[in-house]
């Protein structure tokens, strides 16, 4: 009979690091530079950031939350999370992708705790089964206590999605709290549709939800091995934390860091070294990456019309209307998005929702800052 005893716990602090620096351009016109997707009530009454923290609070104390955002959004993040210490809201002076954002949090945790268990989570995703989600998080944290071990959640795919990266899993590598973890063979880029179909049919691939677990010391050692220049620069920045030199050092050092995602910089080479495990996470996860994804979550059945307020439809189906305070009426239209704010209106087919970000690029080119 297998030994199913719980792993022996050490005294490492357990911290949640939320990545909240994205602009959410595909949610224009609601999402703007100072009020991006994670600071809006896209699904339900609370903002996505607050919903994320509420979902995680049974696992992490508020004092152990850290948020990595940017200078434009830092003030709004602090207002939304009054229970999180203000010093734990870290503002990047410029965006340098997820490797640097996670590393910024890691050096602050190093300064405060020397070492800690670090959970890295998006601030703007949806989870239908929060209880199971928390159960899996606790198992992942136990597994990540092992020095040198990196753990990632893999979402079982429900369709041949081309917008996500995938994780190829191997055999069972561990069982923690009766949860199985699989060895990661490799991380793959966003596939073309024929390849995504093969991934789905194989049963050996998971969506990469960008949810990671490791010790601070493990992450910084991987950074030293795989991105030595970035590691060296961040260690110089770490020496200034808590001093008057920090702000100037951050502005000077951070823009010079390598602009690369954690999947490419850390997870892929670590997987080749057999250091990564994936925990299958069937929790009803969605990154809610577009207005079309919002419709998919809110529609009561296929072809239903969804409206944020009172509406009338005739010979219309599959439409999503967001025009608060207004009566929405539609006749003879199918699968449309209509999003209205005080200064802008978006109308597009639902299957073109991924292109909404191109509007933001146009507005930037035309220097229409009032619409950004």
C-alpha positions in Angstrom: 0.0 0.0 0.0 1.4 3.4 -1.0 2.3 5.9 1.7 -0.2 8.7 1.6 1.0 10.6 4.6 1.0 14.4 4.1 4.3 15.9 3.4 6.2 17.4 6.3 5.8 21.1 6.4 8.7 23.5 7.1 8.3 27.1 8.3 8.4 28.8 4.9 6.0 31.7 4.5 3.4 31.1 1.8 2.8 34.0 -0.5 0.6 34.8 -3.5 2.0 37.0 -6.3 -0.7 38.4 -8.6 0.3 39.7 -12.0 -1.8 42.7 -12.7 0.1 44.8 -15.2 -1.8 44.0 -18.4 -3.8 46.6 -20.4 -6.6 44.3 -21.5 -6.8 46.0 -24.9 -9.3 43.4 -26.2 -11.8 44.8 -23.7 -11.8 48.3 -25.2 -13.8 50.5 -24.9 -14.3 49.6 -21.2 -10.7 48.8 -20.6 -8.4 51.8 -20.6 -4.8 52.5 -19.5 -5.8 53.4 -15.9 -8.7 51.0 -15.6 -7.7 47.8 -17.4 -9.6 44.5 -17.5 -8.5 43.4 -14.0 -9.8 46.6 -12.4 -13.3 46.2 -14.0 -16.3 44.1 -13.1 -16.3 42.1 -16.3 -18.1 39.1 -14.8 -20.3 39.8 -11.7 -20.4 42.7 -9.4 -16.8 42.8 -8.1 -13.7 43.7 -10.1 -11.7 40.8 -11.4 -8.8 41.7 -9.1 -11.0 41.6 -6.0 -12.7 38.4 -7.1 -9.2 36.8 -7.5 -8.2 37.9 -4.0 -11.5 36.7 -2.4 -11.0 33.3 -4.2 -7.5 32.9 -2.7 -8.0 34.3 0.8 -8.8 30.9 2.3 -5.3 29.9 1.4 -3.3 33.1 1.8 -3.4 35.8 4.5 -3.9 39.3 3.1 -0.5 40.3 4.4 1.0 37.7 2.2 -0.4 38.9 -1.1 1.9 40.8 -3.5 0.7 42.4 -6.7 3.0 43.4 -9.6 1.4 46.1 -11.7 2.6 49.3 -13.4 2.9 53.0 -12.5 -0.3 53.9 -14.2 -2.4 51.4 -12.3 -0.6 51.2 -8.9 -2.8 53.7 -7.2 -6.1 52.1 -8.3 -4.8 48.7 -7.2 -4.0 50.0 -3.7 -7.5 51.4 -3.4 -9.1 48.1 -4.5 -7.0 46.1 -2.0 -6.9 48.1 1.2 -6.1 45.0 3.3 -2.9 44.3 1.3 0.2 46.2 2.6 0.9 49.2 0.3 4.5 48.1 0.1 3.4 44.8 -1.4 2.0 46.7 -4.5 5.0 46.7 -6.8 4.9 49.0 -9.8 7.0 48.3 -12.9 8.4 51.5 -14.5 8.1 49.8 -17.9 6.7 46.4 -18.9 9.3 43.7 -19.3 7.2 40.6 -19.6 6.5 37.9 -17.0 10.0 36.8 -16.2 11.0 40.2 -14.9 7.7 40.8 -13.2 7.9 37.6 -11.3 11.6 38.3 -10.5 10.7 41.7 -9.1 8.3 40.1 -6.6 10.9 37.4 -5.9 13.6 39.8 -4.8 11.2 41.6 -2.5 10.2 38.3 -1.0 13.9 37.5 -0.6 14.4 40.8 1.2 11.4 40.2 3.5 11.6 36.4 4.2 15.0 35.2 2.8 13.0 32.3 1.3 9.3 31.7 0.8 6.8 29.5 -1.1 5.7 31.6 -4.1 2.4 31.2 -6.0 2.2 33.2 -9.2 -1.3 33.7 -10.5 -3.1 35.9 -13.0 -5.4 38.6 -11.6 -8.0 38.5 -14.3 -9.1 34.9 -14.9 -12.3 33.1 -14.0 -12.7 29.9 -12.0 -16.0 28.1 -11.8 -15.0 25.7 -9.0 -13.0 27.7 -6.4 -13.1 25.0 -3.7 -11.3 22.5 -6.0 -9.0 25.3 -7.2 -7.9 25.9 -3.6 -7.5 22.2 -3.0 -5.1 22.0 -6.0 -3.2 25.1 -4.9 -2.5 23.6 -1.5 -1.2 20.4 -3.2 0.9 22.4 -5.5 2.4 24.4 -2.7 3.3 21.2 -0.9 5.1 19.9 -4.0 6.8 23.2 -4.6 8.5 23.0 -1.1 11.0 20.6 -2.7 14.1 22.7 -3.6 14.6 22.9 -7.3 11.0 21.9 -8.1 8.7 24.0 -10.3 5.0 23.3 -10.5 2.5 24.5 -13.1 -1.3 24.1 -13.4 -2.5 22.5 -16.6 -6.1 23.0 -17.7 -7.6 20.0 -19.6 -8.5 21.4 -23.0 -12.2 21.4 -24.0 -11.6 22.6 -27.6 -8.7 22.9 -30.1 -7.8 26.4 -28.9 -5.1 28.2 -30.9 -4.8 31.2 -28.5 -3.1 29.3 -25.6 0.3 27.7 -25.1 0.2 24.0 -24.3 2.0 21.7 -21.8 2.8 18.1 -22.9 2.6 15.8 -19.9 4.3 12.5 -19.2 3.9 9.9 -16.5 2.8 10.5 -12.9 5.7 12.0 -11.0 4.2 12.5 -7.5 1.0 12.3 -5.5 0.3 15.0 -3.0 -2.9 15.3 -0.9 -4.3 12.5 -3.2 -3.6 14.8 -6.2 -1.5 13.5 -9.0 1.3 15.5 -10.6 2.7 14.6 -14.0 6.2 15.1 -15.3 6.3 17.9 -17.9 7.9 16.8 -21.2 7.8 20.2 -22.9 6.0 23.5 -23.3 4.7 24.4 -26.7 3.8 27.6 -28.4 0.3 28.6 -29.6 -0.5 26.0 -32.2 -2.1 26.2 -35.6 -5.6 24.7 -35.7 -4.7 21.2 -37.1 -2.0 20.8 -34.4 -4.4 22.0 -31.7 -6.8 19.3 -32.8 -4.1 16.7 -32.5 -3.2 17.9 -29.0 -6.8 17.7 -28.0 -7.3 14.2 -29.4 -4.1 12.8 -27.8 -5.2 13.5 -24.2 -1.6 14.3 -23.3 -1.7 18.1 -23.5 -3.0 20.8 -21.2 -3.6 24.5 -21.6 -1.0 26.6 -19.9 -3.0 28.9 -17.6 0.1 30.8 -16.3 -0.3 29.6 -12.8 3.0 28.6 -11.2 4.4 27.5 -7.8 8.0 27.4 -6.5 10.3 28.5 -3.7 11.8 32.0 -4.1 15.3 30.4 -4.0 14.3 27.9 -6.7 13.1 30.7 -9.1 16.2 32.9 -8.5 18.5 30.0 -9.1 16.8 29.2 -12.4 17.1 32.9 -13.3 20.8 32.8 -12.5 21.2 29.7 -14.7 19.1 30.7 -17.7 19.2 34.5 -17.7 22.4 35.4 -15.8 22.5 39.1 -16.9 19.0 39.7 -15.7 19.7 37.9 -12.4 22.8 39.9 -11.9 21.0 43.2 -12.5 18.1 42.2 -10.2 20.5 41.3 -7.4 21.9 44.8 -7.6 18.4 46.2 -7.4 17.7 43.9 -4.4 20.5 45.5 -2.5 18.6 48.8 -2.5 15.2 47.6 -1.3 14.2 49.4 1.8 16.6 52.3 1.1 16.2 55.7 -0.5 18.1 54.4 -3.5 15.5 51.9 -4.5 13.2 54.1 -6.7 16.1 55.5 -8.7 17.7 52.1 -9.0 14.4 50.6 -10.2 14.0 53.2 -12.9 17.6 52.7 -14.0 17.9 48.9 -13.9 14.4 47.6 -14.8 14.2 48.9 -18.4 17.4 47.1 -19.2 16.1 43.7 -18.2 15.5 41.1 -20.9 11.9 41.3 -22.3 10.9 37.6 -22.3 8.1 35.5 -20.9 8.7 33.1 -18.0 7.5 30.2 -20.2 10.4 30.7 -22.7 13.0 31.9 -20.2 12.5 29.5 -17.3 9.9 26.8 -17.8 11.1 25.4 -21.1 14.8 24.9 -20.1 13.7 23.7 -16.7 11.4 21.1 -18.3 14.3 19.8 -20.4 16.1 19.3 -17.1 13.1 17.3 -15.7 12.5 19.9 -13.0 8.8 20.7 -13.8 5.6 19.0 -12.8 2.1 19.8 -14.0 -1.0 19.3 -11.9 -4.2 18.8 -14.0 -6.6 21.5 -12.9 -10.2 20.8 -14.0 -11.7 23.8 -12.3 -13.7 25.6 -15.0 -10.9 28.0 -15.8 -11.2 30.7 -18.4 -8.7 33.6 -19.0 -11.7 35.6 -20.2 -9.5 36.9 -23.0 -12.2 38.8 -25.0 -15.8 40.0 -25.1 -16.7 36.8 -26.8 -15.4 34.8 -23.9 -17.6 36.9 -21.6 -20.6 36.0 -23.7 -19.7 32.3 -23.5 -19.7 32.4 -19.7 -22.9 34.4 -19.4 -25.1 32.8 -22.1 -27.6 30.5 -20.5 -27.7 28.4 -23.7 -26.4 28.3 -27.2 -27.7 31.2 -29.2 -29.1 33.2 -26.2 -28.9 36.9 -26.2 -27.1 38.5 -23.2 -27.6 42.1 -22.1 -26.3 44.1 -19.1 -29.7 45.8 -18.8 -33.3 45.6 -20.1 -33.6 44.5 -23.8 -35.9 43.5 -26.6 -34.9 41.2 -29.4 -36.8 40.0 -32.5 -35.3 37.3 -34.8 -32.0 37.9 -33.1 -29.6 35.4 -31.5 -26.2 35.0 -30.0 -25.7 38.7 -29.3 -24.0 40.5 -26.3 -25.0 44.0 -25.3 -23.3 46.1 -22.7 -24.9 49.5 -22.5 -25.7 50.2 -18.8 -28.6 52.5 -18.2 -29.9 52.1 -21.7 -32.6 49.9 -23.2 -31.1 47.6 -25.9 -33.2 46.5 -28.8 -32.1 44.4 -31.7 -33.9 43.0 -34.8 -32.6 40.4 -37.2 -29.0 40.3 -36.1 -26.9 37.4 -35.0 -23.7 36.9 -33.0 -22.9 40.6 -32.5 -21.1 42.4 -29.7 -22.2 45.9 -28.8 -20.3 47.6 -26.0 -21.0 51.3 -25.1 -19.2 53.7 -22.8 -19.7 57.4 -22.3 -17.3 58.3 -25.1 -17.2 55.2 -27.5 -19.2 52.4 -29.0 -17.9 49.0 -30.2 -19.8 46.9 -32.7 -18.3 43.7 -34.1 -19.1 40.1 -34.8 -18.4 37.8 -31.9 -16.0 35.8 -33.9 -13.9 38.9 -34.5 -13.5 39.8 -30.8 -9.8 38.9 -30.8 -9.3 41.9 -33.2 -10.5 44.5 -30.8 -6.9 45.2 -29.7 -6.2 46.5 -33.2 -8.5 49.4 -32.4 -6.3 50.4 -29.5 -3.2 50.3 -31.8 -5.0 52.6 -34.3 -5.9 55.0 -31.4 -2.3 55.0 -30.3 -1.1 55.7 -33.9 -3.6 58.6 -34.2 -2.5 59.9 -30.7 -6.1 59.8 -29.5 -5.0 59.6 -25.9 -8.5 60.6 -24.6 -9.8 57.2 -25.9 -7.0 55.2 -24.3 
